Amino acid sequence: MEKYRCILCGYVYDPVLGDSDSDIAPGTAFKDLPDDWVCPLCSAGKEDFELIEE
């Protein structure tokens, strides 16, 4: 699964882990996050994330 990085603070959304602070279950792909989901560190929106090329 693809990881995404917040371009404002560097937080990495890892779908394997999900986001327990926002009740996002492990295994949730970035594209499947709710439209109103925000970065748990800086509150940036999904539009402020970029795909990490590995």
C-alpha distance matrix in Angstrom:
0.0 3.8 6.6 9.9 13.4 16.6 19.2 22.0 21.4 18.4 16.5 12.8 10.6 8.0 6.5 7.3 10.7 11.2 14.6 17.5 20.1 19.2 18.7 15.0 13.9 11.2 8.3 9.0 6.8 8.8 10.7 11.8 13.4 17.2 18.9 21.0 18.3 19.3 18.3 19.6 21.5 23.1 22.7 21.4 20.0 16.7 18.6 18.9 15.3 14.0 10.9 10.8 11.5 11.0
3.8 0.0 3.8 6.7 10.2 13.5 15.7 18.7 18.5 15.5 14.1 10.5 8.9 7.4 7.2 9.2 11.8 11.9 14.6 18.0 19.9 19.0 19.2 15.6 15.3 13.0 10.7 10.4 7.4 7.6 9.6 11.8 12.8 16.5 17.6 19.6 17.0 17.4 16.2 18.1 19.5 20.8 20.5 18.7 17.5 14.2 15.6 15.7 11.9 10.3 7.1 7.3 8.4 8.8
6.6 3.8 0.0 3.8 6.9 10.3 12.8 15.5 14.9 11.9 10.3 6.7 5.7 5.0 6.7 8.9 10.4 10.5 12.5 16.0 17.5 17.0 17.9 14.6 14.9 12.7 11.5 10.9 8.6 7.6 10.6 12.7 12.6 16.1 17.0 18.3 15.3 15.1 13.3 15.0 16.1 17.4 17.6 16.0 15.4 12.5 14.2 13.5 9.7 8.6 6.2 5.7 8.3 9.0
9.9 6.7 3.8 0.0 3.8 6.8 9.3 12.1 12.0 9.4 8.3 5.6 5.2 7.0 8.9 11.8 12.4 11.7 12.6 16.4 17.0 16.3 17.9 14.8 16.1 14.6 13.8 12.3 9.8 7.3 10.1 12.6 11.8 14.8 15.0 16.1 13.3 12.5 10.7 13.1 13.9 14.6 14.7 12.6 12.1 9.4 10.8 9.7 5.9 5.3 4.5 5.4 8.9 10.8
13.4 10.2 6.9 3.8 0.0 3.8 6.1 8.7 8.4 5.7 5.6 4.4 6.3 8.9 11.6 14.3 14.0 13.5 13.5 17.1 17.0 16.8 19.0 16.5 18.2 16.9 16.8 15.3 13.3 10.5 13.3 15.7 14.1 16.6 16.4 16.8 13.9 12.1 9.5 11.9 11.6 12.1 13.0 10.9 11.5 9.8 10.7 8.4 5.2 5.3 6.4 6.4 10.2 12.2
16.6 13.5 10.3 6.8 3.8 0.0 3.8 5.4 5.7 4.9 5.2 6.4 8.0 11.5 13.9 16.8 15.9 14.7 13.9 17.2 16.3 16.0 18.8 16.8 19.2 18.6 18.8 16.9 15.2 11.9 14.3 16.5 14.3 16.0 15.2 14.9 12.4 9.8 7.2 10.0 9.3 8.8 9.8 7.5 8.8 8.2 9.0 5.8 4.3 6.5 9.1 9.9 13.5 15.8
19.2 15.7 12.8 9.3 6.1 3.8 0.0 3.8 5.9 5.8 8.1 9.5 11.6 14.8 17.3 20.1 19.5 18.5 17.6 20.9 19.9 19.5 22.5 20.5 22.9 22.3 22.3 20.3 18.2 14.8 16.7 19.3 17.4 18.8 17.4 17.3 15.3 12.6 10.3 13.2 11.8 10.4 11.7 8.9 10.4 10.2 9.5 5.8 5.7 6.7 10.0 10.7 13.8 16.5
22.0 18.7 15.5 12.1 8.7 5.4 3.8 0.0 3.8 6.1 8.3 11.0 13.1 16.6 19.2 21.9 20.7 19.5 17.9 20.8 19.1 19.0 22.3 21.0 23.7 23.5 24.0 22.0 20.4 17.0 19.0 21.1 18.6 19.5 18.0 17.1 15.2 11.9 9.5 11.9 9.8 7.7 9.6 7.4 10.1 11.2 10.8 7.0 8.2 10.3 13.6 14.2 17.4 19.9
21.4 18.5 14.9 12.0 8.4 5.7 5.9 3.8 0.0 3.8 5.7 9.1 11.8 15.0 18.1 20.3 18.6 17.9 16.1 18.7 17.1 17.7 21.0 19.9 22.4 21.9 22.9 21.3 20.2 17.1 19.8 21.5 18.8 20.1 19.3 18.1 15.6 12.1 8.9 10.2 7.4 6.6 9.6 8.7 11.8 12.8 13.4 9.7 9.8 11.8 14.4 14.2 17.6 19.4
18.4 15.5 11.9 9.4 5.7 4.9 5.8 6.1 3.8 0.0 3.8 6.3 9.6 12.4 15.7 17.7 16.4 16.2 15.2 18.1 17.2 17.9 20.7 19.1 21.1 20.0 20.7 19.6 18.2 15.5 18.4 20.4 18.1 20.1 19.7 19.0 16.2 13.2 9.8 11.1 9.0 9.5 12.0 10.8 13.1 13.0 13.8 10.3 9.0 10.0 11.8 11.0 14.3 15.8
16.5 14.1 10.3 8.3 5.6 5.2 8.1 8.3 5.7 3.8 0.0 3.8 6.6 9.5 12.7 14.6 13.0 12.6 11.4 14.3 13.6 14.4 17.0 15.5 17.5 16.5 17.6 16.4 15.6 13.2 16.5 17.9 15.4 17.5 17.7 16.9 13.6 11.0 7.3 8.1 6.9 8.6 10.5 10.1 12.0 11.8 13.6 10.8 9.0 10.6 11.9 11.3 15.0 16.1
12.8 10.5 6.7 5.6 4.4 6.4 9.5 11.0 9.1 6.3 3.8 0.0 3.8 6.1 9.5 11.4 10.5 10.5 10.5 13.7 14.0 14.6 16.5 14.2 15.6 14.0 14.6 13.8 12.7 10.7 14.2 15.7 13.9 16.7 17.3 17.3 13.8 12.1 9.0 10.0 10.0 11.8 13.0 12.2 13.2 11.8 13.8 11.6 8.7 9.5 9.6 8.7 12.3 13.1
10.6 8.9 5.7 5.2 6.3 8.0 11.6 13.1 11.8 9.6 6.6 3.8 0.0 3.8 6.3 8.9 8.1 7.2 7.7 11.3 12.1 12.0 13.5 10.8 12.1 10.8 11.2 10.1 9.3 7.5 11.2 12.2 10.5 13.5 14.7 14.9 11.4 10.6 8.4 9.4 10.9 12.7 12.9 12.2 12.2 10.4 13.1 11.9 8.9 10.0 9.7 9.8 13.2 14.1
8.0 7.4 5.0 7.0 8.9 11.5 14.8 16.6 15.0 12.4 9.5 6.1 3.8 0.0 3.8 5.4 5.5 6.2 8.3 11.5 13.4 13.5 14.0 11.0 11.0 8.7 8.7 8.8 8.4 8.2 11.9 12.6 11.7 15.2 17.0 17.6 14.1 13.9 11.9 12.4 14.0 16.3 16.5 16.0 15.8 13.6 16.2 15.3 12.0 12.3 10.8 10.2 13.0 12.9
6.5 7.2 6.7 8.9 11.6 13.9 17.3 19.2 18.1 15.7 12.7 9.5 6.3 3.8 0.0 3.8 5.3 4.8 8.1 11.1 13.6 13.0 12.6 9.1 8.5 6.1 5.2 5.3 5.3 6.6 10.0 9.9 9.7 13.4 15.7 16.8 13.6 14.4 13.4 14.0 16.3 18.4 17.9 17.4 16.5 13.9 16.8 16.8 13.5 13.9 12.1 12.3 14.7 14.6
7.3 9.2 8.9 11.8 14.3 16.8 20.1 21.9 20.3 17.7 14.6 11.4 8.9 5.4 3.8 0.0 3.8 5.9 9.4 11.5 14.6 14.7 13.7 10.6 8.8 5.2 4.9 7.3 8.3 10.4 13.5 13.0 13.1 16.6 19.2 20.1 16.8 17.5 16.2 16.1 18.2 20.9 20.7 20.6 20.0 17.6 20.5 20.2 16.9 17.0 14.9 14.4 16.3 15.3
10.7 11.8 10.4 12.4 14.0 15.9 19.5 20.7 18.6 16.4 13.0 10.5 8.1 5.5 5.3 3.8 0.0 3.8 6.5 8.1 11.2 11.9 11.2 8.8 7.6 4.7 6.8 8.3 10.1 11.3 14.8 13.9 12.9 16.1 18.8 19.0 15.4 15.8 14.2 13.3 15.5 18.5 18.4 19.0 18.8 17.1 20.3 19.7 16.8 17.6 16.3 15.7 18.2 17.5
11.2 11.9 10.5 11.7 13.5 14.7 18.5 19.5 17.9 16.2 12.6 10.5 7.2 6.2 4.8 5.9 3.8 0.0 3.8 6.3 9.1 8.8 8.2 5.3 5.2 4.1 6.3 6.0 8.2 9.0 12.2 11.0 9.5 12.4 15.2 15.3 11.8 12.7 11.9 11.3 14.2 16.7 16.0 16.6 16.0 14.3 17.8 17.6 15.1 16.5 15.6 16.0 18.8 18.8
14.6 14.6 12.5 12.6 13.5 13.9 17.6 17.9 16.1 15.2 11.4 10.5 7.7 8.3 8.1 9.4 6.5 3.8 0.0 3.8 5.5 5.6 6.2 4.8 6.7 7.3 9.9 8.9 10.9 10.6 13.7 12.4 9.8 11.8 14.4 13.6 10.0 10.3 9.4 8.1 11.2 13.9 13.1 14.4 14.3 13.5 17.1 16.7 14.8 17.0 16.9 17.4 20.7 21.1
17.5 18.0 16.0 16.4 17.1 17.2 20.9 20.8 18.7 18.1 14.3 13.7 11.3 11.5 11.1 11.5 8.1 6.3 3.8 0.0 3.8 5.3 4.8 5.6 6.8 8.2 11.6 11.2 13.9 14.1 17.0 15.1 12.6 13.9 16.8 15.5 12.2 12.7 12.0 9.7 12.8 15.8 15.0 17.0 17.1 16.8 20.5 20.0 18.4 20.7 20.7 21.0 24.2 24.3
20.1 19.9 17.5 17.0 17.0 16.3 19.9 19.1 17.1 17.2 13.6 14.0 12.1 13.4 13.6 14.6 11.2 9.1 5.5 3.8 0.0 3.8 5.7 7.6 10.0 11.7 14.9 13.7 16.0 15.3 18.0 16.4 13.2 13.8 16.1 14.1 10.9 10.7 10.2 7.3 10.3 13.1 12.2 14.8 15.4 15.9 19.5 18.8 17.9 20.7 21.4 21.9 25.4 25.9
19.2 19.0 17.0 16.3 16.8 16.0 19.5 19.0 17.7 17.9 14.4 14.6 12.0 13.5 13.0 14.7 11.9 8.8 5.6 5.3 3.8 0.0 3.8 5.5 8.9 11.4 13.9 11.9 14.1 13.2 15.4 13.5 10.2 10.2 12.7 10.7 7.9 8.8 9.5 7.8 11.5 13.4 11.5 13.7 13.4 13.7 17.4 17.4 16.7 19.6 20.4 21.5 25.0 25.9
18.7 19.2 17.9 17.9 19.0 18.8 22.5 22.3 21.0 20.7 17.0 16.5 13.5 14.0 12.6 13.7 11.2 8.2 6.2 4.8 5.7 3.8 0.0 3.8 6.2 9.4 12.1 10.6 13.6 13.8 15.8 13.2 10.6 10.9 14.1 12.9 10.4 12.1 12.9 11.3 15.0 17.1 15.3 17.2 16.4 16.1 19.9 20.3 19.1 21.7 21.8 22.9 26.1 26.7
15.0 15.6 14.6 14.8 16.5 16.8 20.5 21.0 19.9 19.1 15.5 14.2 10.8 11.0 9.1 10.6 8.8 5.3 4.8 5.6 7.6 5.5 3.8 0.0 3.8 6.6 8.7 6.9 9.8 10.2 12.3 9.9 7.7 9.2 12.6 12.3 9.4 11.4 12.0 11.3 15.0 17.0 15.3 16.3 15.2 14.1 17.8 18.4 16.7 18.8 18.6 19.8 22.8 23.3
13.9 15.3 14.9 16.1 18.2 19.2 22.9 23.7 22.4 21.1 17.5 15.6 12.1 11.0 8.5 8.8 7.6 5.2 6.7 6.8 10.0 8.9 6.2 3.8 0.0 3.8 6.2 6.0 9.7 11.4 13.5 10.9 9.9 12.0 15.6 15.8 13.0 15.0 15.2 14.4 17.8 20.2 18.8 19.7 18.5 17.0 20.6 21.2 19.0 20.6 19.7 20.5 23.1 23.1
11.2 13.0 12.7 14.6 16.9 18.6 22.3 23.5 21.9 20.0 16.5 14.0 10.8 8.7 6.1 5.2 4.7 4.1 7.3 8.2 11.7 11.4 9.4 6.6 3.8 0.0 3.8 5.6 8.8 11.0 13.6 11.8 11.3 14.2 17.5 18.1 14.9 16.4 15.9 15.2 18.2 20.8 19.9 20.5 19.6 17.6 21.1 21.3 18.6 19.6 18.1 18.4 20.7 20.2
8.3 10.7 11.5 13.8 16.8 18.8 22.3 24.0 22.9 20.7 17.6 14.6 11.2 8.7 5.2 4.9 6.8 6.3 9.9 11.6 14.9 13.9 12.1 8.7 6.2 3.8 0.0 3.8 6.3 9.4 11.6 10.0 10.7 14.0 17.1 18.5 15.7 17.5 17.2 17.3 20.2 22.4 21.4 21.3 19.9 17.3 20.4 21.1 18.1 18.5 16.6 17.1 18.9 18.5
9.0 10.4 10.9 12.3 15.3 16.9 20.3 22.0 21.3 19.6 16.4 13.8 10.1 8.8 5.3 7.3 8.3 6.0 8.9 11.2 13.7 11.9 10.6 6.9 6.0 5.6 3.8 0.0 3.8 6.5 8.3 6.3 7.0 10.3 13.4 14.9 12.3 14.5 14.8 15.5 18.6 20.3 18.8 18.5 16.7 14.1 17.3 18.3 15.6 16.5 15.1 16.3 18.5 18.9
6.8 7.4 8.6 9.8 13.3 15.2 18.2 20.4 20.2 18.2 15.6 12.7 9.3 8.4 5.3 8.3 10.1 8.2 10.9 13.9 16.0 14.1 13.6 9.8 9.7 8.8 6.3 3.8 0.0 3.8 5.4 5.2 6.8 10.5 12.7 14.8 12.5 14.4 14.6 16.1 18.8 20.1 18.6 17.6 15.6 12.4 15.0 16.2 13.3 13.6 11.8 13.5 15.4 16.2
8.8 7.6 7.6 7.3 10.5 11.9 14.8 17.0 17.1 15.5 13.2 10.7 7.5 8.2 6.6 10.4 11.3 9.0 10.6 14.1 15.3 13.2 13.8 10.2 11.4 11.0 9.4 6.5 3.8 0.0 3.8 5.3 5.4 9.0 10.2 12.3 9.9 11.4 11.6 13.8 16.2 17.0 15.5 14.1 12.0 8.6 11.2 12.4 9.6 10.4 9.5 11.7 14.3 15.8
10.7 9.6 10.6 10.1 13.3 14.3 16.7 19.0 19.8 18.4 16.5 14.2 11.2 11.9 10.0 13.5 14.8 12.2 13.7 17.0 18.0 15.4 15.8 12.3 13.5 13.6 11.6 8.3 5.4 3.8 0.0 3.8 5.6 8.3 9.1 12.1 10.9 13.0 14.1 16.6 19.1 19.4 17.4 15.6 12.7 9.2 11.1 13.3 11.1 11.7 10.9 13.8 15.9 17.8
11.8 11.8 12.7 12.6 15.7 16.5 19.3 21.1 21.5 20.4 17.9 15.7 12.2 12.6 9.9 13.0 13.9 11.0 12.4 15.1 16.4 13.5 13.2 9.9 10.9 11.8 10.0 6.3 5.2 5.3 3.8 0.0 3.8 6.4 8.6 11.3 10.1 13.0 14.6 16.4 19.5 20.1 17.8 16.8 13.9 10.9 13.5 15.7 13.9 15.0 14.3 16.8 19.0 20.5
13.4 12.8 12.6 11.8 14.1 14.3 17.4 18.6 18.8 18.1 15.4 13.9 10.5 11.7 9.7 13.1 12.9 9.5 9.8 12.6 13.2 10.2 10.6 7.7 9.9 11.3 10.7 7.0 6.8 5.4 5.6 3.8 0.0 3.8 6.4 8.2 6.4 9.4 11.2 12.9 16.1 16.7 14.3 13.6 11.0 8.6 11.9 13.7 12.2 14.2 14.3 16.7 19.5 21.1
17.2 16.5 16.1 14.8 16.6 16.0 18.8 19.5 20.1 20.1 17.5 16.7 13.5 15.2 13.4 16.6 16.1 12.4 11.8 13.9 13.8 10.2 10.9 9.2 12.0 14.2 14.0 10.3 10.5 9.0 8.3 6.4 3.8 0.0 3.8 5.4 5.3 9.0 11.9 13.6 16.9 16.9 13.8 13.4 10.5 9.1 12.1 14.4 13.9 16.4 17.1 19.8 22.7 24.6
18.9 17.6 17.0 15.0 16.4 15.2 17.4 18.0 19.3 19.7 17.7 17.3 14.7 17.0 15.7 19.2 18.8 15.2 14.4 16.8 16.1 12.7 14.1 12.6 15.6 17.5 17.1 13.4 12.7 10.2 9.1 8.6 6.4 3.8 0.0 3.8 5.6 8.5 11.8 14.2 17.0 16.2 12.9 11.8 8.3 7.3 9.5 12.3 12.7 15.3 16.7 19.8 22.7 25.0
21.0 19.6 18.3 16.1 16.8 14.9 17.3 17.1 18.1 19.0 16.9 17.3 14.9 17.6 16.8 20.1 19.0 15.3 13.6 15.5 14.1 10.7 12.9 12.3 15.8 18.1 18.5 14.9 14.8 12.3 12.1 11.3 8.2 5.4 3.8 0.0 3.8 6.3 10.1 12.0 14.8 13.9 10.2 10.1 7.2 7.9 10.5 12.4 13.4 16.6 18.4 21.2 24.4 26.7
18.3 17.0 15.3 13.3 13.9 12.4 15.3 15.2 15.6 16.2 13.6 13.8 11.4 14.1 13.6 16.8 15.4 11.8 10.0 12.2 10.9 7.9 10.4 9.4 13.0 14.9 15.7 12.3 12.5 9.9 10.9 10.1 6.4 5.3 5.6 3.8 0.0 3.8 7.0 8.8 11.9 11.7 8.6 8.7 6.6 6.8 10.3 11.4 11.5 14.8 16.3 18.6 22.0 24.0
19.3 17.4 15.1 12.5 12.1 9.8 12.6 11.9 12.1 13.2 11.0 12.1 10.6 13.9 14.4 17.5 15.8 12.7 10.3 12.7 10.7 8.8 12.1 11.4 15.0 16.4 17.5 14.5 14.4 11.4 13.0 13.0 9.4 9.0 8.5 6.3 3.8 0.0 3.8 6.2 8.6 8.0 4.9 5.3 4.7 6.3 9.5 9.3 9.9 13.6 15.7 17.6 21.2 23.3
18.3 16.2 13.3 10.7 9.5 7.2 10.3 9.5 8.9 9.8 7.3 9.0 8.4 11.9 13.4 16.2 14.2 11.9 9.4 12.0 10.2 9.5 12.9 12.0 15.2 15.9 17.2 14.8 14.6 11.6 14.1 14.6 11.2 11.9 11.8 10.1 7.0 3.8 0.0 3.8 5.5 5.6 4.5 5.1 6.4 7.6 10.4 8.9 8.8 12.3 14.3 15.6 19.3 21.1
19.6 18.1 15.0 13.1 11.9 10.0 13.2 11.9 10.2 11.1 8.1 10.0 9.4 12.4 14.0 16.1 13.3 11.3 8.1 9.7 7.3 7.8 11.3 11.3 14.4 15.2 17.3 15.5 16.1 13.8 16.6 16.4 12.9 13.6 14.2 12.0 8.8 6.2 3.8 0.0 3.8 6.1 5.9 8.2 9.9 11.2 14.2 12.6 12.3 15.5 17.2 17.9 21.6 22.9
21.5 19.5 16.1 13.9 11.6 9.3 11.8 9.8 7.4 9.0 6.9 10.0 10.9 14.0 16.3 18.2 15.5 14.2 11.2 12.8 10.3 11.5 15.0 15.0 17.8 18.2 20.2 18.6 18.8 16.2 19.1 19.5 16.1 16.9 17.0 14.8 11.9 8.6 5.5 3.8 0.0 3.8 6.1 8.2 11.1 12.8 15.1 12.6 12.6 15.6 17.6 17.9 21.6 22.9
23.1 20.8 17.4 14.6 12.1 8.8 10.4 7.7 6.6 9.5 8.6 11.8 12.7 16.3 18.4 20.9 18.5 16.7 13.9 15.8 13.1 13.4 17.1 17.0 20.2 20.8 22.4 20.3 20.1 17.0 19.4 20.1 16.7 16.9 16.2 13.9 11.7 8.0 5.6 6.1 3.8 0.0 3.8 5.6 9.1 11.6 13.2 10.6 11.7 15.0 17.7 18.5 22.2 24.0
22.7 20.5 17.6 14.7 13.0 9.8 11.7 9.6 9.6 12.0 10.5 13.0 12.9 16.5 17.9 20.7 18.4 16.0 13.1 15.0 12.2 11.5 15.3 15.3 18.8 19.9 21.4 18.8 18.6 15.5 17.4 17.8 14.3 13.8 12.9 10.2 8.6 4.9 4.5 5.9 6.1 3.8 0.0 3.8 6.4 9.4 11.4 9.8 11.4 15.1 17.8 19.2 22.9 25.0
21.4 18.7 16.0 12.6 10.9 7.5 8.9 7.4 8.7 10.8 10.1 12.2 12.2 16.0 17.4 20.6 19.0 16.6 14.4 17.0 14.8 13.7 17.2 16.3 19.7 20.5 21.3 18.5 17.6 14.1 15.6 16.8 13.6 13.4 11.8 10.1 8.7 5.3 5.1 8.2 8.2 5.6 3.8 0.0 3.8 6.8 7.9 6.1 8.3 12.0 15.0 16.8 20.4 22.9
20.0 17.5 15.4 12.1 11.5 8.8 10.4 10.1 11.8 13.1 12.0 13.2 12.2 15.8 16.5 20.0 18.8 16.0 14.3 17.1 15.4 13.4 16.4 15.2 18.5 19.6 19.9 16.7 15.6 12.0 12.7 13.9 11.0 10.5 8.3 7.2 6.6 4.7 6.4 9.9 11.1 9.1 6.4 3.8 0.0 3.8 5.4 5.6 7.6 11.3 14.1 16.6 20.0 22.7
16.7 14.2 12.5 9.4 9.8 8.2 10.2 11.2 12.8 13.0 11.8 11.8 10.4 13.6 13.9 17.6 17.1 14.3 13.5 16.8 15.9 13.7 16.1 14.1 17.0 17.6 17.3 14.1 12.4 8.6 9.2 10.9 8.6 9.1 7.3 7.9 6.8 6.3 7.6 11.2 12.8 11.6 9.4 6.8 3.8 0.0 3.8 5.3 5.6 8.8 11.1 14.0 17.2 19.9
18.6 15.6 14.2 10.8 10.7 9.0 9.5 10.8 13.4 13.8 13.6 13.8 13.1 16.2 16.8 20.5 20.3 17.8 17.1 20.5 19.5 17.4 19.9 17.8 20.6 21.1 20.4 17.3 15.0 11.2 11.1 13.5 11.9 12.1 9.5 10.5 10.3 9.5 10.4 14.2 15.1 13.2 11.4 7.9 5.4 3.8 0.0 3.8 5.6 8.1 11.0 14.1 17.0 20.2
18.9 15.7 13.5 9.7 8.4 5.8 5.8 7.0 9.7 10.3 10.8 11.6 11.9 15.3 16.8 20.2 19.7 17.6 16.7 20.0 18.8 17.4 20.3 18.4 21.2 21.3 21.1 18.3 16.2 12.4 13.3 15.7 13.7 14.4 12.3 12.4 11.4 9.3 8.9 12.6 12.6 10.6 9.8 6.1 5.6 5.3 3.8 0.0 3.8 6.8 10.4 12.8 15.9 19.0
15.3 11.9 9.7 5.9 5.2 4.3 5.7 8.2 9.8 9.0 9.0 8.7 8.9 12.0 13.5 16.9 16.8 15.1 14.8 18.4 17.9 16.7 19.1 16.7 19.0 18.6 18.1 15.6 13.3 9.6 11.1 13.9 12.2 13.9 12.7 13.4 11.5 9.9 8.8 12.3 12.6 11.7 11.4 8.3 7.6 5.6 5.6 3.8 0.0 3.8 6.9 9.2 12.6 15.4
14.0 10.3 8.6 5.3 5.3 6.5 6.7 10.3 11.8 10.0 10.6 9.5 10.0 12.3 13.9 17.0 17.6 16.5 17.0 20.7 20.7 19.6 21.7 18.8 20.6 19.6 18.5 16.5 13.6 10.4 11.7 15.0 14.2 16.4 15.3 16.6 14.8 13.6 12.3 15.5 15.6 15.0 15.1 12.0 11.3 8.8 8.1 6.8 3.8 0.0 3.8 6.3 9.2 12.4
10.9 7.1 6.2 4.5 6.4 9.1 10.0 13.6 14.4 11.8 11.9 9.6 9.7 10.8 12.1 14.9 16.3 15.6 16.9 20.7 21.4 20.4 21.8 18.6 19.7 18.1 16.6 15.1 11.8 9.5 10.9 14.3 14.3 17.1 16.7 18.4 16.3 15.7 14.3 17.2 17.6 17.7 17.8 15.0 14.1 11.1 11.0 10.4 6.9 3.8 0.0 3.8 6.2 9.3
10.8 7.3 5.7 5.4 6.4 9.9 10.7 14.2 14.2 11.0 11.3 8.7 9.8 10.2 12.3 14.4 15.7 16.0 17.4 21.0 21.9 21.5 22.9 19.8 20.5 18.4 17.1 16.3 13.5 11.7 13.8 16.8 16.7 19.8 19.8 21.2 18.6 17.6 15.6 17.9 17.9 18.5 19.2 16.8 16.6 14.0 14.1 12.8 9.2 6.3 3.8 0.0 3.8 6.2
11.5 8.4 8.3 8.9 10.2 13.5 13.8 17.4 17.6 14.3 15.0 12.3 13.2 13.0 14.7 16.3 18.2 18.8 20.7 24.2 25.4 25.0 26.1 22.8 23.1 20.7 18.9 18.5 15.4 14.3 15.9 19.0 19.5 22.7 22.7 24.4 22.0 21.2 19.3 21.6 21.6 22.2 22.9 20.4 20.0 17.2 17.0 15.9 12.6 9.2 6.2 3.8 0.0 3.8
11.0 8.8 9.0 10.8 12.2 15.8 16.5 19.9 19.4 15.8 16.1 13.1 14.1 12.9 14.6 15.3 17.5 18.8 21.1 24.3 25.9 25.9 26.7 23.3 23.1 20.2 18.5 18.9 16.2 15.8 17.8 20.5 21.1 24.6 25.0 26.7 24.0 23.3 21.1 22.9 22.9 24.0 25.0 22.9 22.7 19.9 20.2 19.0 15.4 12.4 9.3 6.2 3.8 0.0
